[in-house]
Amino acid sequence: MVPILAARGLVKHYGRVTAIDGADFEVRAGEVLAVVGDNGAGKSSLIKALSGALVPEAGQIEVDGTPVHFRSPLDARRCGIETVYQDLALAPAQDIASNLFLGREKRRPGLLGTVLRKLDHAAMRAEAQRVLDDLGISVKSIGQPVETLSGGQRQGVAVARAAAFGTKVVIMDEPTAALGVAESAKVLALIDRLRDRGLPVVLISHNMPQVFDIADRIHVHRLGRRVGLVSPRTHSMNDVVGLITGALRIGDDGQLEEVTGEHRRVD
């Protein structure tokens, strides 16, 4: 199966610091791929490269097996890759529909749109309501300001925007980090719905119970590269933590093994 989004040998330095060190990556159609690793492991730099926010110095990114060269997030969005960042990038004072179409506003047909550049608010509200209904996101009114929503509802609006325009992959950076148990469950249910629609989701998270609850595969990142790609059905949480900390590694036979002194990598 050709991965929807893949990367091979990505490299990025910041001065003398190596942020991405020959990193590989792949996500398949209709799966939730969790990306885990310690702070400073290079997860954010990897995701920025995949979403066009960072240009790697070496390596190759592919969409549906075709090489691509992202110079900006707009390039990635044109390829159907949408990212939901931790800050959500929402405009609090604007309504839900305006936030869904932020930067992609629809114009009125005819001269009103082409010459006077009038926005088609009715069409945007109707389309926004359809997207929210499809994802099971409940709000009082599509016209209410985002600042009046709960944290979980705001996350839902950001996810809905990504789902509306992400035709290939949705990347989500710590989507439940600031949420309580009930609202976190709603966001995880949203991720499930995206997967059910065949849209792959890349989930960056530190929450191991949530990762094991929803992920189909787990990409373990350490010291700027992928050190393991495992399934929560065949590996335990302790296995993944061992890979994250460097206490375990995947041997030549594909099995986990303890890292002894002579095998430890020196950086």
C-alpha positions in Angstrom: 0.0 0.0 0.0 1.4 3.4 -1.0 1.4 5.8 2.0 -0.8 8.9 1.6 2.0 11.0 3.1 5.6 9.8 3.5 9.1 11.2 4.1 12.5 9.7 3.7 15.7 10.9 5.2 14.6 14.3 6.3 17.4 16.5 7.8 17.2 20.0 9.4 19.8 21.8 11.5 19.5 25.0 13.6 23.1 26.1 13.8 24.9 23.2 15.6 21.6 21.7 16.8 20.2 18.8 14.7 16.4 19.0 14.9 15.7 16.3 12.2 18.4 13.6 11.7 17.5 11.5 8.7 13.9 11.0 9.8 11.5 8.7 8.0 7.7 8.9 8.2 4.6 7.4 6.6 0.8 7.4 7.2 -1.6 5.2 5.3 -5.2 5.8 4.2 -7.8 5.5 6.9 -5.5 5.2 9.9 -4.7 7.2 13.0 -1.0 7.4 13.3 0.2 8.6 16.7 3.6 10.4 16.9 5.2 10.2 20.3 8.5 11.2 21.9 10.1 13.2 24.6 10.3 17.0 24.6 13.1 17.9 22.3 12.9 14.7 20.3 12.2 16.6 17.1 8.5 15.8 16.7 7.5 19.4 16.1 10.2 20.0 13.5 9.1 16.8 11.7 5.5 17.9 11.7 6.5 21.4 10.5 8.4 19.9 7.6 5.4 17.7 6.7 3.0 20.7 6.9 5.2 23.1 4.9 6.1 25.3 7.9 9.7 24.2 7.7 11.9 23.4 4.6 14.2 20.5 5.3 17.8 20.6 4.1 17.8 17.1 2.7 15.4 14.2 2.2 12.2 13.7 0.3 8.5 14.2 1.0 5.9 12.3 -1.0 2.1 12.5 -1.4 0.5 9.4 -2.8 4.0 8.3 -3.9 4.7 11.5 -5.8 7.6 13.7 -4.7 6.6 17.2 -3.5 8.5 20.2 -2.4 6.7 22.3 0.3 8.0 25.9 0.5 5.1 27.1 2.7 2.1 25.8 4.6 0.0 26.9 1.6 1.9 24.4 -0.6 0.9 21.6 1.8 -2.7 22.8 2.0 -2.9 22.7 -1.8 -1.9 19.1 -1.6 -4.8 18.4 0.9 -2.7 18.4 4.1 -4.3 20.4 6.9 -2.8 21.0 10.4 -4.6 21.7 13.7 -2.1 23.4 15.9 -2.3 23.7 19.7 -3.3 27.3 19.6 -6.0 26.4 17.1 -5.4 29.6 15.0 -9.0 30.7 15.5 -10.4 34.3 15.4 -12.3 34.5 18.7 -14.5 37.5 17.8 -15.7 36.0 14.5 -18.4 33.5 14.2 -18.0 29.7 13.5 -18.7 29.9 9.8 -16.2 32.7 9.3 -13.6 30.7 11.2 -14.2 27.6 9.0 -13.6 29.7 5.9 -10.8 31.9 7.3 -8.5 32.7 4.4 -10.8 30.8 2.0 -13.8 33.0 2.1 -16.5 32.4 -0.6 -17.5 35.4 -2.8 -21.0 36.2 -4.0 -21.8 35.0 -7.5 -21.6 37.5 -10.4 -20.4 41.1 -10.2 -21.1 41.4 -6.5 -18.3 38.9 -5.9 -15.9 39.6 -8.7 -16.1 43.4 -8.7 -17.4 44.4 -5.3 -15.9 41.4 -3.6 -18.9 40.8 -1.5 -18.8 37.7 0.7 -21.4 34.9 0.4 -22.2 34.6 4.1 -25.3 32.5 3.5 -23.3 29.9 1.5 -20.5 29.8 4.1 -22.9 29.3 7.0 -24.8 26.5 5.1 -21.6 24.7 4.3 -20.2 25.2 7.8 -23.4 23.7 9.3 -23.2 20.7 7.0 -19.6 20.0 8.0 -20.4 20.3 11.7 -23.4 18.0 11.3 -21.4 15.4 9.5 -18.9 15.4 12.3 -21.5 15.4 15.0 -20.3 18.7 16.5 -23.1 20.4 18.4 -23.3 24.2 18.8 -26.2 26.6 19.6 -25.8 28.6 16.4 -23.4 28.6 13.5 -23.4 32.4 13.8 -22.2 32.6 17.4 -18.7 34.0 18.1 -16.0 31.3 18.7 -15.1 33.1 22.0 -18.5 31.9 23.4 -17.7 28.2 22.9 -16.2 25.8 25.3 -12.6 24.5 24.9 -13.9 21.3 23.4 -16.2 23.1 21.0 -13.4 25.3 19.8 -11.2 22.3 19.2 -14.2 20.9 17.2 -14.3 24.0 15.0 -10.6 23.7 14.3 -11.0 20.0 13.4 -14.1 20.8 11.3 -12.1 23.4 9.3 -9.3 20.8 8.7 -11.8 18.2 7.7 -13.6 20.5 5.3 -10.4 21.2 3.3 -8.1 18.3 4.2 -8.5 15.8 1.3 -5.4 13.8 2.1 -4.3 14.1 5.8 -5.2 15.9 8.9 -2.4 16.6 11.4 -3.4 17.3 15.0 -0.9 18.7 17.5 -1.8 17.8 21.1 -5.6 18.3 20.5 -6.6 17.3 24.0 -3.8 18.9 26.0 -5.9 21.7 27.6 -9.2 19.8 27.8 -10.9 17.9 30.6 -11.9 14.2 30.4 -15.4 14.7 28.9 -14.2 17.2 26.2 -11.2 15.0 25.4 -13.5 12.1 24.8 -15.5 14.2 22.3 -12.3 15.2 20.4 -11.2 11.5 20.3 -14.7 10.7 18.9 -14.1 13.3 16.2 -10.8 11.7 15.3 -12.7 8.4 15.0 -15.2 9.9 12.6 -12.4 11.3 10.4 -10.9 7.8 10.2 -14.3 6.3 9.4 -14.5 8.7 6.5 -11.2 7.3 5.2 -9.2 10.5 6.1 -5.9 9.6 7.8 -5.1 11.5 11.0 -1.6 12.2 12.4 -1.9 12.6 16.1 1.0 14.2 18.1 0.4 13.4 21.8 2.0 12.9 25.2 -1.1 11.2 26.5 -0.2 7.5 26.3 -3.6 6.1 27.4 -5.3 8.1 24.7 -2.7 7.0 22.1 -3.3 3.4 22.9 -7.0 3.9 22.9 -7.3 5.4 19.4 -4.1 4.9 17.4 -3.7 2.2 14.7 0.1 2.6 14.7 2.6 4.5 16.8 5.6 6.3 15.4 8.2 6.7 18.1 10.5 9.7 17.6 13.8 10.1 19.5 16.9 12.3 18.8 15.5 13.6 15.6 14.6 10.4 13.9 12.1 7.5 14.0 13.3 4.7 16.2 10.2 2.6 16.1 6.9 2.0 14.3 4.7 -0.3 16.4 1.2 -1.4 16.9 -0.7 -0.9 20.2 -2.1 -4.4 19.6 1.3 -6.0 19.7 3.3 -3.7 22.0 2.7 -2.4 25.5 2.8 1.1 26.9 6.0 0.1 28.6 7.5 -1.0 25.3 6.8 2.4 23.8 8.1 4.3 26.8 11.3 2.2 26.6 11.7 3.3 22.9 11.1 6.9 23.8 13.7 6.9 26.6 16.3 4.8 24.7 16.1 1.9 27.2 14.8 -0.3 24.4 15.5 -0.5 20.7 14.2 -2.5 17.7 16.9 -5.1 16.8 17.8 -6.4 13.4 15.3 -9.2 13.8 12.5 -6.6 14.4 12.2 -7.6 18.1 12.6 -5.2 21.0 15.9 -5.5 22.9 17.4 -3.7 25.9 20.0 -1.1 25.0 23.3 -2.0 26.6 26.3 0.4 27.0 28.0 -0.5 23.8 24.7 0.1 21.8 24.0 3.5 23.3 24.1 6.3 20.8 26.5 9.2 21.6 25.3 12.7 20.6 
